Amino acid sequence: MQRQEKQSQRMIREFLPGEQEQWEETVAKIEAELPEIIERDRLTQEAMKEETVSGQLRCAICATKMPYDKLAAKTEVDVITISEFMCGRGTLDSDAFSRLAEACKLQLTSVL
């Protein structure tokens, strides 16, 4: 059986009144936010390389590919707290750390 590749279809049309202005505003907003997004990604990649349990948790969170808002809802940890932790700008209390580790199926072992 031969696999058929699905081709994307592109639709081109003129902007309706007001759409071009809205589109241009959206593009400008994205362009303004892009440097911060790139910097946060760089910091996150750096923080994930830490040879600590925090670094391991960051890697586990990333590996789930779960959007932060869904992870926040599942663990009752604020999305901003997760975001700040991921890029190394914030810390987690032990309860939040444990809930995130459990949600990501990160196995933590006792050192005692």
OpenMM code with the backbone's topology and positions (N, CA, C; nanometers):
from openmm import Vec3, app, unit

residues = "MET GLN ARG GLN GLU LYS GLN SER GLN ARG MET ILE ARG GLU PHE LEU PRO GLY GLU GLN GLU GLN TRP GLU GLU THR VAL ALA LYS ILE GLU ALA GLU LEU PRO GLU ILE ILE GLU ARG ASP ARG LEU THR GLN GLU ALA MET LYS GLU GLU THR VAL SER GLY GLN LEU ARG CYS ALA ILE CYS ALA THR LYS MET PRO TYR ASP LYS LEU ALA ALA LYS THR GLU VAL ASP VAL ILE THR ILE SER GLU PHE MET CYS GLY ARG GLY THR LEU ASP SER ASP ALA PHE SER ARG LEU ALA GLU ALA CYS LYS LEU GLN LEU THR SER VAL LEU".split()
positions = [
    Vec3(0.0850, -0.1179, 0.0000),
    Vec3(0.0000, 0.0000, 0.0000),
    Vec3(0.0896, 0.1243, 0.0000),
    Vec3(0.0628, 0.2123, -0.0930),
    Vec3(0.1443, 0.3322, -0.1077),
    Vec3(0.0858, 0.4455, -0.0244),
    Vec3(0.1723, 0.5140, 0.0441),
    Vec3(0.1290, 0.6240, 0.1311),
    Vec3(0.1138, 0.7515, 0.0480),
    Vec3(0.0002, 0.8156, 0.0635),
    Vec3(-0.0237, 0.9403, -0.0080),
    Vec3(0.0105, 1.0567, 0.0828),
    Vec3(0.0876, 1.1495, 0.0287),
    Vec3(0.1228, 1.2671, 0.1068),
    Vec3(0.0163, 1.3730, 0.0885),
    Vec3(-0.0221, 1.4311, 0.1974),
    Vec3(-0.1239, 1.5354, 0.1954),
    Vec3(-0.0578, 1.6682, 0.1601),
    Vec3(-0.1073, 1.7327, 0.0596),
    Vec3(-0.0537, 1.8616, 0.0171),
    Vec3(-0.1340, 1.9721, 0.0842),
    Vec3(-0.0627, 2.0717, 0.1337),
    Vec3(-0.1336, 2.1842, 0.1939),
    Vec3(-0.1873, 2.2731, 0.0828),
    Vec3(-0.3020, 2.3286, 0.1082),
    Vec3(-0.3641, 2.4181, 0.0113),
    Vec3(-0.3533, 2.5591, 0.0635),
    Vec3(-0.3078, 2.6477, -0.0206),
    Vec3(-0.2896, 2.7866, 0.0176),
    Vec3(-0.3995, 2.8697, -0.0478),
    Vec3(-0.4607, 2.9528, 0.0327),
    Vec3(-0.5650, 3.0400, -0.0186),
    Vec3(-0.5135, 3.1835, -0.0141),
    Vec3(-0.5305, 3.2545, -0.1222),
    Vec3(-0.4876, 3.3935, -0.1289),
    Vec3(-0.6106, 3.4790, -0.1553),
    Vec3(-0.6251, 3.5847, -0.0761),
    Vec3(-0.7363, 3.6778, -0.0954),
    Vec3(-0.6936, 3.8154, -0.0491),
    Vec3(-0.7679, 3.9138, -0.0886),
    Vec3(-0.7428, 4.0510, -0.0463),
    Vec3(-0.7881, 4.0672, 0.0988),
    Vec3(-0.7217, 4.1567, 0.1714),
    Vec3(-0.7649, 4.1875, 0.3076),
    Vec3(-0.9009, 4.2558, 0.3041),
    Vec3(-0.9827, 4.2225, 0.4004),
    Vec3(-1.1081, 4.2952, 0.4204),
    Vec3(-1.0746, 4.4254, 0.4924),
    Vec3(-1.1656, 4.5221, 0.4915),
    Vec3(-1.1374, 4.6487, 0.5614),
    Vec3(-1.0978, 4.6231, 0.7076),
    Vec3(-0.9875, 4.6811, 0.7477),
    Vec3(-0.9397, 4.6683, 0.8851),
    Vec3(-0.8479, 4.5498, 0.9087),
    Vec3(-0.8525, 4.4482, 0.8219),
    Vec3(-0.7703, 4.3289, 0.8430),
    Vec3(-0.6218, 4.3562, 0.8247),
    Vec3(-0.5858, 4.4365, 0.7245),
    Vec3(-0.4440, 4.4625, 0.7008),
    Vec3(-0.3823, 4.5360, 0.8188),
    Vec3(-0.4533, 4.6333, 0.8727),
    Vec3(-0.4025, 4.7064, 0.9891),
    Vec3(-0.3848, 4.6124, 1.1077),
    Vec3(-0.4831, 4.5252, 1.1286),
    Vec3(-0.4752, 4.4282, 1.2380),
    Vec3(-0.3574, 4.3329, 1.2149),
    Vec3(-0.3394, 4.2877, 1.0917),
    Vec3(-0.2290, 4.1982, 1.0577),
    Vec3(-0.0955, 4.2669, 1.0831),
    Vec3(-0.0820, 4.3920, 1.0390),
    Vec3(0.0423, 4.4666, 1.0579),
    Vec3(0.0726, 4.4882, 1.2060),
    Vec3(-0.0304, 4.5145, 1.2865),
    Vec3(-0.0113, 4.5306, 1.4310),
    Vec3(0.0361, 4.3997, 1.4942),
    Vec3(-0.0224, 4.2893, 1.4503),
    Vec3(0.0160, 4.1583, 1.5028),
    Vec3(0.1606, 4.1259, 1.4672),
    Vec3(0.1991, 4.1512, 1.3423),
    Vec3(0.3366, 4.1270, 1.2986),
    Vec3(0.4335, 4.2137, 1.3789),
    Vec3(0.3992, 4.3403, 1.4002),
    Vec3(0.4857, 4.4309, 1.4771),
    Vec3(0.5009, 4.3819, 1.6209),
    Vec3(0.3918, 4.3327, 1.6789),
    Vec3(0.3967, 4.2820, 1.8166),
    Vec3(0.4884, 4.1594, 1.8256),
    Vec3(0.4752, 4.0698, 1.7297),
    Vec3(0.5601, 3.9502, 1.7275),
    Vec3(0.7064, 3.9890, 1.7101),
    Vec3(0.7327, 4.0814, 1.6186),
    Vec3(0.8705, 4.1263, 1.5962),
    Vec3(0.9292, 4.1905, 1.7216),
    Vec3(0.8468, 4.2626, 1.7970),
    Vec3(0.8944, 4.3264, 1.9202),
    Vec3(0.9244, 4.2230, 2.0290),
    Vec3(0.8462, 4.1143, 2.0333),
    Vec3(0.8632, 4.0111, 2.1357),
    Vec3(0.9723, 3.9101, 2.1011),
    Vec3(1.0075, 3.8998, 1.9750),
    Vec3(1.1001, 3.7965, 1.9306),
    Vec3(1.2355, 3.7971, 2.0022),
    Vec3(1.3010, 3.9114, 2.0237),
    Vec3(1.4295, 3.9074, 2.0958),
    Vec3(1.4173, 3.8467, 2.2362),
    Vec3(1.3103, 3.8786, 2.3088),
    Vec3(1.2897, 3.8219, 2.4431),
    Vec3(1.2650, 3.6716, 2.4345),
    Vec3(1.1888, 3.6277, 2.3358),
    Vec3(1.1619, 3.4850, 2.3183),
    Vec3(1.2917, 3.4103, 2.2893),
    Vec3(1.3737, 3.4662, 2.2021),
    Vec3(1.5021, 3.4040, 2.1686),
    Vec3(1.5924, 3.3975, 2.2915),
    Vec3(1.5965, 3.5050, 2.3699),
    Vec3(1.6794, 3.5074, 2.4914),
    Vec3(1.6291, 3.4062, 2.5944),
    Vec3(1.4969, 3.3963, 2.6130),
    Vec3(1.4419, 3.2991, 2.7081),
    Vec3(1.4758, 3.1569, 2.6644),
    Vec3(1.4701, 3.1317, 2.5343),
    Vec3(1.5048, 2.9990, 2.4841),
    Vec3(1.6520, 2.9690, 2.5115),
    Vec3(1.7393, 3.0666, 2.4890),
    Vec3(1.8822, 3.0478, 2.5159),
    Vec3(1.9053, 3.0172, 2.6636),
    Vec3(1.8390, 3.0945, 2.7507),
    Vec3(1.8532, 3.0724, 2.8947),
    Vec3(1.7991, 2.9353, 2.9355),
    Vec3(1.6876, 2.8946, 2.8757),
    Vec3(1.6290, 2.7640, 2.9064),
    Vec3(1.7235, 2.6522, 2.8651),
    Vec3(1.7795, 2.6623, 2.7453),
    Vec3(1.8742, 2.5600, 2.6990),
    Vec3(1.9945, 2.5514, 2.7931),
    Vec3(2.0418, 2.6659, 2.8370),
    Vec3(2.1548, 2.6710, 2.9303),
    Vec3(2.1164, 2.6095, 3.0653),
    Vec3(1.9986, 2.6439, 3.1166),
    Vec3(1.9539, 2.5930, 3.2467),
    Vec3(1.9306, 2.4423, 3.2426),
    Vec3(1.8884, 2.3907, 3.1275),
    Vec3(1.8656, 2.2467, 3.1146),
    Vec3(1.9962, 2.1681, 3.1217),
    Vec3(2.1071, 2.2321, 3.0920),
    Vec3(2.2378, 2.1648, 3.0940),
    Vec3(2.2968, 2.1549, 3.2342),
    Vec3(2.2335, 2.2227, 3.3319),
    Vec3(2.2828, 2.2159, 3.4697),
    Vec3(2.2825, 2.0710, 3.5174),
    Vec3(2.3875, 2.0302, 3.5813),
    Vec3(2.3957, 1.8947, 3.6353),
    Vec3(2.3408, 1.8937, 3.7773),
    Vec3(2.2122, 1.9256, 3.7873),
    Vec3(2.1410, 1.9314, 3.9152),
    Vec3(2.0052, 1.8651, 3.8966),
    Vec3(1.9345, 1.8429, 4.0067),
    Vec3(1.7987, 1.7900, 3.9929),
    Vec3(1.7089, 1.8919, 3.9236),
    Vec3(1.7357, 2.0199, 3.9429),
    Vec3(1.6585, 2.1223, 3.8714),
    Vec3(1.6809, 2.1107, 3.7211),
    Vec3(1.8051, 2.0888, 3.6809),
    Vec3(1.8349, 2.0686, 3.5394),
    Vec3(1.7648, 1.9456, 3.4848),
    Vec3(1.7614, 1.8392, 3.5655),
    Vec3(1.6922, 1.7169, 3.5244),
    Vec3(1.5426, 1.7413, 3.5092),
    Vec3(1.4845, 1.8180, 3.6024),
    Vec3(1.3419, 1.8475, 3.5930),
    Vec3(1.3130, 1.9325, 3.4694),
    Vec3(1.3978, 2.0297, 3.4418),
    Vec3(1.3786, 2.1115, 3.3211),
    Vec3(1.3786, 2.0232, 3.1965),
    Vec3(1.4720, 1.9291, 3.1897),
    Vec3(1.4775, 1.8372, 3.0755),
    Vec3(1.3515, 1.7513, 3.0680),
    Vec3(1.3041, 1.7056, 3.1832),
    Vec3(1.1831, 1.6234, 3.1867),
    Vec3(1.0609, 1.7038, 3.1421),
    Vec3(1.0517, 1.8283, 3.1863),
    Vec3(0.9406, 1.9146, 3.1449),
    Vec3(0.9447, 1.9340, 2.9941),
    Vec3(1.0620, 1.9616, 2.9417),
    Vec3(1.0779, 1.9814, 2.7978),
    Vec3(1.0408, 1.8542, 2.7214),
    Vec3(1.0814, 1.7394, 2.7728),
    Vec3(1.0560, 1.6120, 2.7057),
    Vec3(0.9075, 1.5783, 2.6971),
    Vec3(0.8272, 1.6308, 2.7896),
    Vec3(0.6835, 1.6022, 2.7841),
    Vec3(0.6171, 1.6706, 2.6657),
    Vec3(0.6776, 1.7783, 2.6167),
    Vec3(0.6212, 1.8590, 2.5074),
    Vec3(0.4821, 1.9119, 2.5422),
    Vec3(0.4542, 1.9168, 2.6728),
    Vec3(0.3260, 1.9674, 2.7196),
    Vec3(0.3331, 2.1199, 2.7289),
    Vec3(0.2367, 2.1899, 2.6723),
    Vec3(0.2360, 2.3363, 2.6866),
    Vec3(0.2320, 2.3746, 2.8345),
    Vec3(0.2990, 2.4846, 2.8668),
    Vec3(0.3070, 2.5269, 3.0068),
    Vec3(0.1695, 2.5471, 3.0689),
    Vec3(0.0724, 2.5958, 2.9937),
    Vec3(-0.0600, 2.6182, 3.0521),
    Vec3(-0.1263, 2.4864, 3.0915),
    Vec3(-0.1075, 2.3814, 3.0132),
    Vec3(-0.1644, 2.2509, 3.0485),
    Vec3(-0.0896, 2.1891, 3.1659),
    Vec3(0.0421, 2.2051, 3.1668),
    Vec3(0.1224, 2.1551, 3.2785),
    Vec3(0.0850, 2.2281, 3.4070),
    Vec3(0.0622, 2.3579, 3.3964),
    Vec3(0.0219, 2.4379, 3.5127),
    Vec3(-0.1124, 2.3902, 3.5667),
    Vec3(-0.2071, 2.3650, 3.4778),
    Vec3(-0.3388, 2.3179, 3.5211),
    Vec3(-0.3290, 2.1803, 3.5870),
    Vec3(-0.2453, 2.0946, 3.5325),
    Vec3(-0.2302, 1.9584, 3.5845),
    Vec3(-0.1619, 1.9560, 3.7210),
    Vec3(-0.0695, 2.0491, 3.7439),
    Vec3(0.0121, 2.0460, 3.8660),
    Vec3(-0.0232, 2.1537, 3.9678),
    Vec3(-0.1105, 2.2456, 3.9303),
    Vec3(-0.1465, 2.3596, 4.0149),
    Vec3(-0.0242, 2.4457, 4.0474),
    Vec3(0.0660, 2.4547, 3.9505),
    Vec3(0.1814, 2.5444, 3.9599),
    Vec3(0.1585, 2.6525, 3.8554),
    Vec3(0.1672, 2.7772, 3.8959),
    Vec3(0.1407, 2.8893, 3.8071),
    Vec3(0.2284, 2.8836, 3.6821),
    Vec3(0.1698, 2.9159, 3.5666),
    Vec3(0.2422, 2.9095, 3.4399),
    Vec3(0.3634, 3.0030, 3.4388),
    Vec3(0.3530, 3.1184, 3.5016),
    Vec3(0.4670, 3.2108, 3.5076),
    Vec3(0.5780, 3.1510, 3.5936),
    Vec3(0.5413, 3.0840, 3.7015),
    Vec3(0.6403, 3.0174, 3.7866),
    Vec3(0.7148, 2.9106, 3.7072),
    Vec3(0.6408, 2.8328, 3.6276),
    Vec3(0.7041, 2.7300, 3.5443),
    Vec3(0.7979, 2.7950, 3.4432),
    Vec3(0.7506, 2.8974, 3.3773),
    Vec3(0.8299, 2.9661, 3.2755),
    Vec3(0.9584, 3.0248, 3.3337),
    Vec3(0.9460, 3.0899, 3.4493),
    Vec3(1.0639, 3.1492, 3.5141),
    Vec3(1.1617, 3.0411, 3.5605),
    Vec3(1.1089, 2.9294, 3.6111),
    Vec3(1.1947, 2.8180, 3.6520),
    Vec3(1.2685, 2.7604, 3.5317),
    Vec3(1.1970, 2.7430, 3.4220),
    Vec3(1.2568, 2.6814, 3.3037),
    Vec3(1.3759, 2.7598, 3.2502),
    Vec3(1.3699, 2.8918, 3.2575),
    Vec3(1.4823, 2.9701, 3.2037),
    Vec3(1.5837, 3.0064, 3.3120),
    Vec3(1.5646, 2.9538, 3.4335),
    Vec3(1.6620, 2.9756, 3.5395),
    Vec3(1.6461, 3.1066, 3.6134),
    Vec3(1.5395, 3.1787, 3.5866),
    Vec3(1.5162, 3.3070, 3.6539),
    Vec3(1.4352, 3.2923, 3.7822),
    Vec3(1.3798, 3.1740, 3.8048),
    Vec3(1.2974, 3.1532, 3.9233),
    Vec3(1.3229, 3.0164, 3.9837),
    Vec3(1.2755, 2.9997, 4.1060),
    Vec3(1.2913, 2.8726, 4.1763),
    Vec3(1.1538, 2.8143, 4.2056),
    Vec3(1.1530, 2.6903, 4.2503),
    Vec3(1.0295, 2.6219, 4.2877),
    Vec3(1.0374, 2.5811, 4.4338),
    Vec3(0.9228, 2.5885, 4.5032),
    Vec3(0.9221, 2.5311, 4.6374),
    Vec3(0.9158, 2.3792, 4.6218),
    Vec3(0.9406, 2.3073, 4.7295),
    Vec3(0.9517, 2.1613, 4.7198),
    Vec3(0.8218, 2.0957, 4.6745),
    Vec3(0.7065, 2.1493, 4.7160),
    Vec3(0.5789, 2.0915, 4.6732),
    Vec3(0.5588, 2.1069, 4.5227),
    Vec3(0.5861, 2.2255, 4.4707),
    Vec3(0.5723, 2.2496, 4.3269),
    Vec3(0.6703, 2.1612, 4.2496),
    Vec3(0.7922, 2.1508, 4.2997),
    Vec3(0.8933, 2.0665, 4.2361),
    Vec3(0.8433, 1.9223, 4.2279),
    Vec3(0.7895, 1.8724, 4.3388),
    Vec3(0.7409, 1.7340, 4.3434),
    Vec3(0.6252, 1.7114, 4.2474),
    Vec3(0.5304, 1.8055, 4.2430),
    Vec3(0.4152, 1.7907, 4.1528),
    Vec3(0.4592, 1.7924, 4.0062),
    Vec3(0.5524, 1.8806, 3.9735),
    Vec3(0.6029, 1.8850, 3.8360),
    Vec3(0.6794, 1.7573, 3.8020),
    Vec3(0.7615, 1.7107, 3.8948),
    Vec3(0.8375, 1.5872, 3.8716),
    Vec3(0.7430, 1.4700, 3.8487),
    Vec3(0.6375, 1.4621, 3.9286),
    Vec3(0.5400, 1.3536, 3.9137),
    Vec3(0.4687, 1.3629, 3.7794),
    Vec3(0.4275, 1.4828, 3.7411),
    Vec3(0.3571, 1.5023, 3.6141),
    Vec3(0.4454, 1.4656, 3.4950),
    Vec3(0.5760, 1.4848, 3.5112),
    Vec3(0.6718, 1.4555, 3.4028),
    Vec3(0.7300, 1.3153, 3.4138),
    Vec3(0.6837, 1.2404, 3.5141),
    Vec3(0.7319, 1.1045, 3.5388),
    Vec3(0.8830, 1.0999, 3.5627),
    Vec3(0.9336, 1.2033, 3.6293),
    Vec3(1.0749, 1.2072, 3.6672),
    Vec3(1.0902, 1.1285, 3.7968),
    Vec3(1.1742, 1.0273, 3.7954),
    Vec3(1.1955, 0.9438, 3.9123),
    Vec3(1.2983, 1.0093, 4.0041),
    Vec3(1.2539, 1.0470, 4.1220),
    Vec3(1.3438, 1.1034, 4.2226),
    Vec3(1.3682, 0.9967, 4.3282),
    Vec3(1.4924, 0.9803, 4.3673),
    Vec3(1.5243, 0.8803, 4.4686),
    Vec3(1.5732, 0.9497, 4.5942),
    Vec3(1.5466, 0.8891, 4.7054),
    Vec3(1.5880, 0.9429, 4.8338),
    Vec3(1.7389, 0.9270, 4.8502),
    Vec3(1.7993, 1.0274, 4.9104),
    Vec3(1.9436, 1.0200, 4.9362),
    Vec3(1.9725, 0.9767, 5.0791),
    Vec3(1.8704, 0.9529, 5.1564),
    Vec3(1.8890, 0.9111, 5.2959),
    Vec3(1.9001, 0.7618, 5.3077),
] * unit.nanometer
topology = app.Topology()
chain = topology.addChain("A")
for resn in residues:
    res = topology.addResidue(resn, chain)
    for name in ("N", "CA", "C"):
        topology.addAtom(name, app.Element.getBySymbol(name[0]), res)
